[in-house]
Amino acid sequence: MNKFWYLKRMDLLAEIKEEDMKLIDKNSNMIYCDKGSIIYSPEELQNNIYFLKSGKVQLYKIDPSGKKIIYTILKEGEVFGALTGQDRENFNEYAEAFENATLCVVNKDLFFSIVEKNPVIHIKVNKLLGLRVYELEMFIEDLAFKTVSERLTALLKRLRDKFGVKVHDEEGNLLTKINISLSHNDIANMIGATREATTKALDELKKKGVVKTGRKVIYIVDNHKLEDLVNR
């Protein structure tokens, strides 16, 4: 799929006029990032909007102790970068390819010059920014007030809702696979815990029959139990 038709299919850009879409297409670049590549860091001025065509990207911060804290993982079709158009909006934010990823990169000034002409797109951008802020606020609240086990169950629910696919195990039981490769260290970075504490909390969920795990994969065995734990 060429760049023009990829952008045209995105919900965020669905209302853009043909001539404006062609302008974006002409002034944007498609880039490929290997897993682990840093897309941007706090030291850089944030001049771009990134449309994720394929793969996954993690957004994270570094806490005062130097620990990596992942607060969201983005999937195909999501947008990130300078969403308010301000140079330093992502203070202390890193974007890194969580998997091999292909991105369409658009200059923020060009993008917002077009967005400002279209109220519908402006509303969509504001909703997207509000959602990203909400995700970060909820993450910070979880760190402050929830135990490791509570943070883990909340995370698994979010990952299930975003990346879950229905599969059958060897016995024919219906499970929900979180369709993203996650090490215990990745999960620890997403709940602000040590690897040891994360492994212990996962083991507790396995004993309760809530989850089962494979190599870098998690299956939700009982969605009702997971919901009950989250809603306690």
C-alpha positions as MATLAB code, in Angstrom:
seq = 'MNKFWYLKRMDLLAEIKEEDMKLIDKNSNMIYCDKGSIIYSPEELQNNIYFLKSGKVQLYKIDPSGKKIIYTILKEGEVFGALTGQDRENFNEYAEAFENATLCVVNKDLFFSIVEKNPVIHIKVNKLLGLRVYELEMFIEDLAFKTVSERLTALLKRLRDKFGVKVHDEEGNLLTKINISLSHNDIANMIGATREATTKALDELKKKGVVKTGRKVIYIVDNHKLEDLVNR';
ca = [
       0.000    0.000    0.000;
       1.502    3.370   -0.966;
       1.857    6.230    1.475;
      -1.049    8.278    0.096;
      -3.603    5.481    0.395;
      -2.310    4.456    3.816;
      -2.847    7.992    5.148;
      -6.211    8.250    3.406;
      -7.485    5.184    5.293;
      -6.655    6.582    8.742;
      -9.703    7.682   10.748;
      -7.917   10.801   11.977;
      -7.398   11.999    8.401;
     -10.690   10.824    6.903;
     -12.120   14.374    6.699;
      -9.077   15.990    5.065;
      -9.638   17.424    1.590;
      -7.957   15.722   -1.339;
      -5.602   18.619   -2.045;
      -4.505   18.770    1.609;
      -3.970   15.015    1.683;
      -1.777   15.283   -1.399;
       0.202   18.046    0.326;
       0.775   15.819    3.362;
       1.726   12.929    1.095;
       4.242   15.080   -0.783;
       5.820   16.431    2.416;
       5.987   13.257    4.513;
       8.389   10.334    4.705;
       7.986    6.633    5.397;
      10.684    5.279    7.708;
      11.506    1.826    9.058;
      12.685    1.329   12.647;
      14.246   -1.868   13.978;
      13.038   -3.154   17.329;
      14.755   -1.136   20.074;
      15.358    1.934   17.891;
      14.779    5.259   19.659;
      12.360    7.333   17.583;
      12.695   10.421   19.754;
      13.972   11.343   23.210;
      13.519   14.297   25.600;
      16.738   15.911   24.384;
      15.288   16.517   20.914;
      12.907   19.233   19.783;
       9.653   17.538   18.859;
       8.927   18.593   15.286;
       6.986   15.634   13.918;
       3.736   13.710   13.998;
       4.168    9.944   13.595;
       1.574    7.617   12.056;
       2.261    3.993   12.923;
       1.756    1.890    9.788;
       2.967   -1.436   11.156;
       4.573   -2.846   14.290;
       4.335   -1.458   17.817;
       5.874    1.525   19.619;
       6.331    2.078   23.344;
       6.142    5.482   25.012;
       8.007    5.705   28.275;
       9.633    7.991   30.798;
      12.690    7.629   33.024;
      11.964    8.145   36.713;
      14.371    9.984   39.075;
      16.051    6.691   40.008;
      16.796    5.957   36.351;
      14.122    3.255   35.984;
      12.306    2.911   32.671;
       8.537    3.310   33.063;
       6.458    2.284   30.008;
       3.048    3.932   30.166;
       1.575    2.867   26.835;
       2.224    0.636   23.839;
       0.856    1.805   20.510;
      -0.306   -0.450   17.700;
      -0.857   -0.109   13.953;
      -3.017    2.887   13.051;
      -2.176    4.984   16.125;
      -0.631    8.441   16.121;
       1.954   10.002   18.429;
       4.551   12.768   18.610;
       3.942   16.525   18.749;
       0.180   16.280   19.120;
      -0.204   19.799   20.517;
       2.230   21.297   18.058;
       4.527   22.492   20.853;
       8.251   21.790   20.701;
       8.708   20.580   24.288;
       5.362   18.917   24.938;
       6.888   15.451   25.427;
       9.256   16.465   28.227;
      10.978   13.336   29.535;
       9.135   11.159   26.992;
      10.851    8.557   24.866;
       9.358    6.757   21.880;
      10.970    3.430   20.995;
      10.123    0.686   18.520;
       8.746   -2.159   20.650;
       8.759   -4.312   17.537;
      10.083   -3.623   14.053;
       7.939   -0.694   12.937;
       7.120    1.349    9.851;
       6.170    4.981   10.413;
       4.886    7.813    8.285;
       6.485   11.048    9.514;
       4.757   14.401    8.963;
       6.069   17.815    9.993;
       3.914   19.157   12.838;
       3.677   22.701   11.405;
       2.323   21.401    8.110;
      -0.026   19.032    9.886;
      -1.487   21.682   12.193;
      -1.805   24.229    9.378;
      -4.205   21.729    7.792;
      -5.871   20.633   11.042;
      -6.738   24.218   11.965;
      -8.809   24.524    8.773;
     -10.929   21.501    9.674;
     -12.895   21.563   12.968;
     -13.730   17.831   12.778;
     -10.068   16.823   12.602;
      -9.208   19.362   15.306;
     -11.732   17.690   17.630;
     -10.277   14.249   16.839;
      -6.739   15.449   17.615;
      -7.898   16.965   20.918;
      -9.671   13.720   21.859;
      -6.556   11.745   21.018;
      -4.387   14.057   23.105;
      -6.884   13.875   25.964;
      -6.804   10.083   25.851;
      -3.008   10.046   25.975;
      -3.000   12.421   28.968;
      -5.646   10.269   30.682;
      -3.542    7.130   30.128;
      -0.558    8.802   31.761;
      -2.604   10.171   34.677;
      -4.160    6.764   35.369;
      -0.735    5.168   35.191;
       0.673    7.625   37.741;
      -2.357    7.090   39.997;
      -1.873    3.315   39.827;
       1.786    3.690   40.820;
       0.863    5.844   43.778;
      -2.081    3.933   45.220;
      -2.116    0.321   44.007;
      -0.156   -2.743   45.014;
       1.958   -4.634   42.480;
      -0.788   -7.259   42.116;
      -3.439   -4.585   41.560;
      -1.256   -2.780   39.007;
      -0.638   -6.055   37.200;
      -4.327   -6.982   36.910;
      -5.162   -3.452   35.702;
      -2.389   -3.694   33.103;
      -3.517   -7.129   31.891;
      -7.067   -5.818   31.427;
      -5.803   -2.864   29.349;
      -3.570   -5.123   27.254;
      -6.386   -7.630   26.789;
      -8.762   -4.903   25.638;
      -6.214   -3.521   23.170;
      -4.318   -6.582   21.944;
      -6.521   -9.538   22.896;
      -7.407  -12.233   20.351;
      -9.489  -15.354   20.920;
      -7.610  -18.671   20.635;
      -8.102  -22.299   21.700;
      -5.589  -24.230   23.784;
      -4.572  -27.869   23.300;
      -7.687  -29.048   25.154;
      -9.990  -26.880   23.069;
     -10.631  -24.307   25.805;
     -11.284  -20.759   24.616;
      -8.665  -18.291   25.880;
      -7.795  -14.671   25.221;
      -4.234  -14.273   24.006;
      -2.555  -10.921   24.598;
      -1.107  -10.757   21.115;
       2.128   -8.955   21.896;
       5.501  -10.346   22.937;
       6.161   -9.382   26.577;
       9.042  -10.411   28.820;
       8.700  -10.268   32.604;
      11.039   -7.280   32.467;
       8.724   -5.492   29.992;
       5.771   -6.090   32.304;
       7.789   -4.883   35.303;
       8.561   -1.654   33.411;
       4.865   -1.211   32.689;
       3.757   -1.494   36.316;
       6.705    0.200   38.022;
       7.835   -2.928   39.875;
      10.887   -5.156   40.120;
      11.123   -8.205   37.898;
      10.988  -10.445   40.958;
       7.809   -8.839   42.307;
       6.234   -9.020   38.847;
       7.025  -12.730   38.484;
       5.554  -13.407   41.935;
       2.341  -11.525   41.085;
       2.020  -13.407   37.778;
       2.495  -16.718   39.584;
      -0.313  -15.781   41.980;
      -2.645  -15.107   39.043;
      -1.711  -18.458   37.500;
      -2.531  -20.251   40.767;
      -5.921  -18.516   40.832;
      -6.643  -19.715   37.297;
      -6.766  -16.198   35.870;
      -3.869  -16.487   33.417;
      -1.457  -18.943   31.886;
       1.863  -18.006   30.327;
       4.144  -19.200   27.575;
       7.390  -17.836   26.214;
       6.838  -14.053   26.248;
       3.087  -14.546   25.882;
       0.175  -14.283   28.312;
      -3.243  -15.909   27.976;
      -6.271  -14.781   29.955;
      -7.927  -18.005   31.092;
     -10.839  -16.490   33.015;
     -11.956  -13.005   31.981;
     -14.594  -12.849   34.715;
     -12.008  -13.443   37.441;
      -9.767  -10.790   35.907;
     -12.628   -8.276   35.855;
     -13.483   -9.086   39.468;
      -9.898   -8.490   40.573;
      -9.713   -5.175   38.715;
     -13.038   -3.952   40.106;
     -12.397   -4.812   43.775;
];
